[in-house]
Amino acid sequence: MARVSVITPAYRGEDTIRRAVVSVLGQTMPDVELIVVDDHSPDNTAGVLHDLEKELADTRLTVIYHENNTGVSGARNSALGRASGDYIAFLDGDDYWEPTYLERMLREVESAPGTDVVCCGRTIHLSNGHTRTEHSRFLGTLEGPEAVRAFLTDNLTPFLWDKLFAAATFEGLRFPEHIHRGEDQVVAAIALSRARQVTSIPDALANYVVGTQSLTWGRVPDPQEYEDAARFLAEKLGPEWICLLYTSDAADERSSV
C-alpha cells in the first residue's frame, strides 16, 4: 500500500498528460501510486498513456480506460475505487506539481499530529504566457468545522488539486455524477468537515494551467445543477453551513482576512 494515492482524470489531454504523470512519478517522496483515468477521450490521450505505460514500466502507475465518457466525477470515482494509500491527492491531467509537492505536504502532516488535510499555494499559468502565485487568504491551522467555515467564506481555497487529504476523510464519499459544475467544491467541503485539523501553507507547490482544454469536459451546465450542488452539500453537512454564506458574520470575515 502506497503512502499517497494520486487521482488524475484525463480528457482531451494528449498534449499535457505526460507532464502531469512525470511530475507525480518524479516526486522526491516516491511512495506513491498514481491512478490515471482516461475518460474515453476523443483525441490521442489513450495512445499517450499506453506509450507511457510501456516507456516507464513503473508499477506505481495504473491507467483505467473508460469505454464510455462518464464525466470528471465518474472518472474520479473510478480512481477512488482503486485507491489504497493513507492519503489522497488530486491532480488534473492538464496541471502538474513541483517535485517537492508531496514531501512538503507530508512534512506538515508529520509535524502536527491530527492534521488530516494540508492546503498549499499555487502558480497560475495564464494562456498569455504570464504566471502569478497565490495562496489561501487564511494561513495556519484550523479544526475541521472552522476549516469549512473558512472554505465557505472564501478564506480557504475551494479546490481539490491544492490539497492532500487523509484517506479517512473520503471514506464512503464519492463525487455526485449528476452535477457537472461545483462538484469538486462540495466534495472538498465535505472532506474538510471530516478532518480533525486542516493546515494551510503559502508554498506554491501546485501548477494550475489555464488553457483551451478543460476537465469540465466542455459541457455547459443547466442552472439547476448549481442548486443540486448546494442541495448535495446541505444534505451532507446540514443546512446551517449553507446559511452561513448569507450571514453578516460571513461577510465580515470576507472583508477582514
Residue pairs with C-beta under 8 A, 6 or more apart in sequence:
1 84
1 85
1 86
2 31
2 32
2 33
2 60
2 84
2 85
2 86
3 29
3 31
3 32
3 85
3 86
3 87
3 106
4 29
4 31
4 32
4 33
4 85
4 86
4 87
4 88
4 89
4 102
4 106
4 164
5 32
5 33
5 35
5 79
5 83
5 84
5 85
5 87
5 88
5 89
5 167
6 24
6 32
6 33
6 34
6 35
6 88
6 89
6 90
6 91
7 35
7 37
7 76
7 79
7 80
7 83
7 88
7 89
7 90
7 91
8 17
8 20
8 21
8 24
8 34
8 35
8 36
8 37
8 79
8 90
8 91
8 92
8 93
9 36
9 37
9 39
9 72
9 75
9 76
9 79
9 92
9 93
9 215
10 17
10 20
10 36
10 37
10 38
10 39
10 41
10 45
10 49
10 75
10 93
11 38
11 39
11 41
11 45
11 69
11 72
11 75
11 93
11 213
11 215
11 217
12 41
12 42
12 43
12 45
12 213
12 218
13 20
13 38
13 41
13 43
13 45
13 48
13 93
13 94
13 213
14 41
14 43
14 44
14 45
14 47
14 48
15 213
16 93
16 94
16 95
16 209
16 211
16 213
17 36
17 45
17 48
17 49
17 52
17 93
17 94
18 48
18 52
19 96
20 91
20 92
20 93
20 94
20 95
20 96
21 34
21 36
21 49
21 52
21 56
21 61
22 96
23 91
23 96
23 97
23 98
23 99
23 101
23 207
24 32
24 34
24 91
24 97
25 32
25 34
25 56
25 58
25 60
25 61
26 99
27 97
27 99
27 100
27 101
27 102
27 103
28 99
28 100
28 102
28 103
29 102
29 103
29 106
30 60
32 60
32 85
32 102
33 60
33 62
33 83
33 84
33 85
34 60
34 61
34 62
35 62
35 63
35 64
35 79
35 82
35 83
36 49
36 61
36 62
36 63
36 64
36 79
36 93
37 63
37 64
37 66
37 75
37 76
37 78
37 79
38 45
38 46
38 49
38 63
38 64
38 65
38 66
39 66
39 69
39 70
39 71
39 72
39 74
39 75
39 217
40 65
40 66
40 67
40 68
40 69
40 70
45 93
46 65
49 63
49 65
50 63
52 61
52 63
53 61
53 63
62 82
64 78
64 79
64 82
66 74
66 75
66 78
69 217
70 78
70 177
71 177
71 180
71 217
71 219
72 175
72 180
72 183
72 184
72 215
72 216
72 217
73 174
73 175
73 176
73 177
73 179
73 180
73 183
74 175
74 177
76 90
76 175
77 174
77 175
77 177
80 88
80 170
80 174
83 167
85 167
86 166
86 167
87 106
87 109
87 164
87 165
87 166
87 167
88 164
88 165
88 166
88 167
88 169
88 170
89 102
89 105
89 163
89 164
89 165
90 160
90 161
90 163
90 184
91 97
91 161
91 206
92 161
92 215
93 215
94 209
94 211
94 213
94 214
94 215
95 161
95 206
95 207
95 208
95 209
96 207
96 209
97 205
97 206
97 207
98 204
98 205
98 206
98 207
100 205
101 120
101 205
101 206
102 164
104 120
104 201
104 203
104 205
105 118
105 120
105 164
105 205
106 164
108 115
108 118
108 199
108 201
109 115
109 118
109 164
109 166
112 141
112 197
112 199
114 196
114 197
115 141
115 195
115 196
115 197
115 198
115 199
116 144
116 165
116 166
116 168
116 169
116 194
116 195
116 196
116 197
116 198
117 147
117 163
117 164
117 165
117 166
117 169
117 191
117 192
117 195
117 197
117 198
117 199
118 163
118 164
118 198
118 199
118 200
118 201
119 136
119 156
119 157
119 162
119 163
119 198
119 199
119 200
119 201
120 135
120 162
120 163
120 200
120 201
120 202
120 203
120 204
120 205
120 206
121 133
121 134
121 135
121 136
121 162
121 201
121 202
121 203
121 204
121 205
121 206
122 133
122 134
122 135
122 161
122 162
122 204
122 205
122 206
122 207
122 208
123 131
123 132
123 133
123 204
123 206
123 207
123 208
124 131
124 132
124 133
124 134
124 208
124 210
125 131
125 207
125 208
125 209
125 210
126 132
126 210
127 210
127 211
127 212
133 204
134 204
135 157
135 200
135 201
135 202
135 203
135 204
136 150
136 155
136 156
136 157
136 200
137 154
137 155
137 156
137 257
138 150
138 155
138 156
138 200
138 257
139 200
139 201
139 202
140 199
140 200
141 197
141 198
141 199
141 200
142 150
142 156
142 197
142 198
142 200
143 195
143 196
143 197
143 198
144 192
144 193
144 194
144 195
144 196
144 197
144 198
145 193
146 198
147 156
147 192
147 193
147 195
147 198
148 189
148 192
148 193
148 237
148 241
149 244
149 250
149 253
150 156
150 253
151 157
151 158
151 188
151 189
151 192
152 189
152 241
152 244
152 245
152 250
153 244
153 245
153 250
153 253
153 254
154 254
155 253
155 254
155 257
156 192
156 198
156 200
157 163
158 184
158 185
158 188
158 189
159 184
159 185
159 188
160 184
160 187
160 188
161 206
161 208
162 205
162 206
163 188
165 191
165 195
166 195
168 194
169 191
169 192
169 194
169 195
170 191
173 187
173 190
173 191
175 183
175 184
175 187
176 183
176 186
176 187
176 228
176 229
176 232
178 225
178 228
179 186
179 225
179 228
179 229
179 232
180 216
180 217
180 219
180 221
180 225
181 216
181 221
181 225
181 226
181 229
182 225
182 226
182 229
183 229
185 229
186 229
186 230
186 232
186 233
186 236
189 233
189 237
189 241
190 233
190 236
190 237
192 198
193 236
193 237
193 241
230 242
233 241
233 242
234 241
234 242
244 250
